[in-house]
Amino acid sequence: FSFEDPEQQLALGWKKLAIELKQARVPAAGGAEPIELAFGKISLDAPQARYVLPSTAVERLLTSVGAAPSEPTAAKAVPPPAAGPASAAPPEPRITIERIEVRGGSAEFVDRSGKEPYQGRVRDLSVDAVGVKLPERTLQSLRVRGIAPERAPFDLRLALPGAKGTLAFKLERLPLAQFSPYAASAADLRIPKGELSLDTKASLASAGAAGKVETKVVVHDLSIQGGPQAISVAGMPLDLVLALLRDPHGNIALPIPVEYGEQGASAGIGTILLGALKAAITGAVTSPIKAVGALLPSGGA
């Protein structure tokens, strides 16, 4: 399958799609039994997607098939319908999928809405899911792997066999210079170099609706160039703050704990500040050592 917008704002396609439907039960209208679908294996080979902002692709597609929304007109006042006996909501469909496999996927995103365009592409995407059940929202295991822009491998593992589950996510050395257009528009900052790594572990509850997430963020060799409107921290230039946060290896490491649930999400500010204070003290103590090392051959390693 291949679909491409003539303006190249939207594209979708894949090499091969295979769906094994093992059982389907569709009761007659008004029945009390839910629709039941049981799939064996769903496999998708080499899916590709491309999306460009700003985009008029959807509007043009709707117009081409005569489904564009009509102009609003003055509506006459219509009395609300008379209240009748409450009818029972139809039961939710029951869907089970034994296995989902995706191989060789890629997705490209282009943002031309700002002063400077951004273009990024996820490649070598693979997905393996086992034991999916709806509406229970459970799955035995899920693994998603790929290469994030431009050369950063990531690995997501999720298990939610019941009300409780686990999640682990790793991202290695995502180049940050590509995000300079967003940093410039948001805070008048440029990112000449730097890489980001994430290591996340989470315990889930309430079928994923609540949980505790522990994330270690490491920024490698970050360099920042601020413009006249660049932000400052406690009156200090941002590059000075970053210099204090760096460890002797040039990294900035911060723990970020987050809890979420029915009351929303909350971050462990104390843990984050303690990590930042520890990094700042280490950076301040080692600054003279790093200054001497910069004068020695090979950086004084």
C-alpha positions in Angstrom: 0.0 0.0 0.0 1.3 3.5 -0.8 -0.4 6.9 -0.4 1.3 10.2 -1.0 -0.1 13.8 -0.9 0.8 15.7 -4.2 2.1 18.5 -2.0 4.3 16.0 -0.1 2.9 17.0 3.2 1.6 13.5 4.1 2.6 10.0 3.1 1.8 6.5 4.3 2.7 3.1 3.1 3.9 -0.4 3.8 5.4 -3.4 2.0 3.2 -6.1 3.4 0.3 -6.4 5.9 -0.9 -9.7 7.2 -3.9 -10.2 9.5 -5.0 -13.5 11.0 -8.6 -13.3 12.2 -9.4 -16.4 14.2 -13.0 -15.6 15.3 -15.6 -12.8 15.0 -18.9 -12.7 16.7 -21.2 -9.8 15.9 -24.6 -10.0 17.6 -27.8 -8.6 16.0 -28.7 -5.0 16.6 -30.0 -4.3 20.1 -28.4 -7.5 21.5 -26.9 -7.5 25.0 -23.8 -9.4 24.0 -20.7 -7.5 23.0 -18.9 -7.7 19.6 -16.0 -10.2 20.0 -12.9 -10.3 17.7 -10.1 -12.7 18.2 -6.9 -12.1 16.2 -4.0 -14.6 15.9 -1.1 -12.6 14.5 -0.9 -9.1 12.9 2.3 -8.4 11.1 3.4 -5.3 9.3 6.5 -5.1 7.1 8.4 -1.9 6.3 5.7 0.7 7.3 6.6 4.3 6.4 5.0 7.6 7.3 5.8 11.3 6.6 4.1 14.4 8.0 4.9 18.0 7.4 3.8 21.1 9.5 1.9 23.3 8.6 -0.2 20.8 6.7 -3.4 21.2 4.6 -3.4 17.6 3.4 -6.4 16.5 5.4 -8.5 19.5 4.4 -7.6 19.0 0.8 -8.4 15.3 1.0 -11.8 16.0 2.5 -12.6 18.6 -0.1 -11.6 16.3 -3.0 -14.2 13.7 -1.8 -16.9 16.3 -1.1 -16.7 15.9 2.6 -15.5 19.4 3.6 -17.5 21.0 6.4 -20.1 23.4 5.2 -20.3 27.1 6.2 -22.0 27.7 9.5 -25.5 29.0 9.2 -27.9 30.6 11.6 -29.5 27.8 13.5 -33.1 27.9 14.6 -33.9 27.3 18.3 -34.9 23.7 18.7 -36.5 22.5 21.9 -34.7 19.7 23.7 -36.2 16.3 23.2 -38.5 15.0 25.9 -36.8 12.9 28.5 -37.6 9.2 28.0 -36.6 6.0 29.8 -32.9 5.6 30.1 -31.5 3.0 27.8 -28.6 0.8 28.7 -25.3 1.6 27.0 -24.2 -1.0 24.5 -21.4 -3.3 25.9 -17.8 -2.5 24.9 -16.3 -4.7 22.1 -14.0 -7.4 23.3 -10.8 -7.7 21.3 -7.9 -10.0 21.8 -4.7 -10.1 19.8 -2.2 -12.9 20.3 0.8 -11.2 18.7 1.7 -8.0 16.8 4.9 -7.7 14.8 6.3 -4.7 13.0 9.6 -4.8 11.2 11.7 -2.1 9.3 9.5 0.8 10.1 10.3 4.5 9.6 8.6 7.8 10.3 9.7 11.3 9.2 8.6 14.6 10.7 9.2 18.0 9.1 8.2 21.3 10.9 8.2 24.4 8.7 6.0 26.5 11.0 8.9 28.3 12.7 11.6 30.6 11.5 14.0 27.7 11.0 12.7 24.3 9.7 13.2 21.1 11.6 13.5 17.6 10.1 13.8 14.3 12.0 13.4 10.7 11.2 12.9 7.5 13.3 14.3 4.4 11.5 14.7 0.7 12.0 11.5 0.6 14.0 10.4 -2.8 15.3 7.5 -3.7 17.6 6.7 -7.0 19.3 3.5 -7.2 21.4 2.1 -10.3 22.9 -1.3 -11.0 24.6 -3.3 -7.8 24.0 -6.8 -7.6 25.5 -9.4 -4.9 25.3 -11.3 -3.4 27.1 -9.1 -4.8 29.9 -6.2 -2.7 28.5 -3.7 -5.5 29.4 -0.9 -7.1 27.5 1.6 -9.7 28.4 4.6 -7.9 26.9 5.6 -5.1 24.6 9.0 -4.1 23.1 9.6 -1.2 20.8 13.1 -0.6 19.4 14.5 1.8 16.8 16.9 4.6 16.0 15.8 8.1 17.0 17.1 11.2 15.1 19.8 11.2 14.1 21.7 8.1 15.5 20.2 7.5 19.0 19.0 3.9 19.7 16.0 3.5 22.0 14.4 0.5 23.6 11.0 0.4 25.3 9.8 -2.6 27.3 6.4 -2.8 28.9 4.5 -5.6 30.7 1.0 -5.0 32.0 -0.6 -8.5 32.4 -3.1 -7.2 35.0 -3.7 -4.2 37.2 0.0 -3.9 37.9 2.9 -3.8 35.5 6.4 -2.5 34.8 8.0 -0.2 32.2 11.6 0.4 31.2 12.9 2.8 28.6 16.4 3.6 27.4 17.6 6.3 25.0 21.3 6.6 24.2 23.0 9.9 23.1 20.3 11.7 21.3 22.0 14.6 19.5 20.6 17.9 20.8 21.9 20.3 18.1 19.0 19.4 15.9 16.6 21.0 18.4 18.2 24.4 18.1 15.3 25.9 16.2 12.9 25.2 19.1 15.4 26.4 21.7 15.9 29.6 19.8 12.2 30.4 19.5 11.5 29.4 23.1 14.4 30.9 25.0 16.8 32.6 22.5 19.3 29.7 22.9 21.5 27.8 20.5 22.8 24.3 21.0 26.0 23.8 19.1 26.6 20.4 20.6 25.4 18.0 23.2 23.7 14.6 23.6 20.9 13.3 25.8 20.5 9.9 27.4 17.6 8.6 29.4 17.2 5.6 31.6 13.6 5.2 32.9 12.1 2.5 35.1 8.4 2.6 36.2 6.0 0.5 38.3 2.5 0.8 37.1 -0.8 0.4 38.9 -4.6 0.6 38.1 -3.9 -0.9 34.6 -1.4 1.9 33.8 -3.6 4.8 35.1 -1.2 5.4 38.0 2.4 4.7 38.7 5.8 5.8 39.9 8.5 6.7 37.4 12.2 7.0 38.1 14.2 8.6 35.3 17.9 9.3 35.2 18.7 12.1 32.7 22.3 12.5 31.5 23.4 15.3 29.2 26.8 14.8 27.5 29.1 17.6 26.5 26.4 20.2 26.3 27.2 23.6 24.8 24.8 26.5 24.9 25.0 29.9 23.1 22.6 32.5 24.4 21.2 35.5 22.6 20.2 38.9 24.2 16.9 37.4 25.4 18.4 34.2 26.7 17.1 33.0 30.1 19.3 33.2 33.3 19.2 31.2 36.5 19.4 33.1 39.8 21.0 36.0 37.9 23.8 33.8 36.4 24.2 33.2 32.7 23.0 29.7 31.7 26.5 28.7 30.4 27.9 29.3 33.9 25.2 27.3 35.5 25.8 24.4 33.1 29.6 24.6 33.9 28.9 24.2 37.6 26.5 21.2 36.9 29.0 19.3 34.8 30.9 16.4 36.4 34.6 15.8 35.7 33.7 13.9 32.6 31.6 16.8 31.1 28.2 15.2 31.9 25.2 16.6 33.7 23.2 13.9 35.5 20.0 14.5 37.3 17.4 12.1 38.8 13.8 12.9 38.0 11.1 11.0 40.0 7.5 11.4 39.0 4.3 10.0 40.4 0.9 10.2 38.6 -2.6 9.0 39.2 -6.1 10.3 39.6 -4.9 13.5 41.2 -2.6 14.3 38.3 1.2 14.1 38.2 3.8 15.3 40.7 7.6 15.4 40.5 10.0 14.8 43.4 11.3 18.4 43.5 13.5 17.6 46.5 15.3 14.7 44.8 15.8 16.8 41.6 17.2 19.8 43.6 19.4 17.5 45.7 20.8 16.0 42.5 21.4 19.4 41.0 23.1 20.6 44.2 25.4 17.6 44.3 26.3 18.2 40.7 26.9 21.9 41.3 29.2 21.2 44.3 31.2 18.7 42.3 31.5 21.1 39.4 32.6 23.9 41.7 35.2 21.8 43.4 36.6 20.4 40.2 36.6 23.6 38.2 40.2 24.5 39.1 41.3 21.0 38.3 39.5 21.2 34.9 41.1 24.6 34.2 44.6 23.2 34.8 43.8 20.1 32.7 42.8 22.3 29.8 46.4 23.6 29.7 48.0 20.2 29.6 48.5 18.0 26.5 45.4 16.0 25.5 43.2 17.9 27.9 45.1 16.6 31.0 43.0 13.5 31.2 
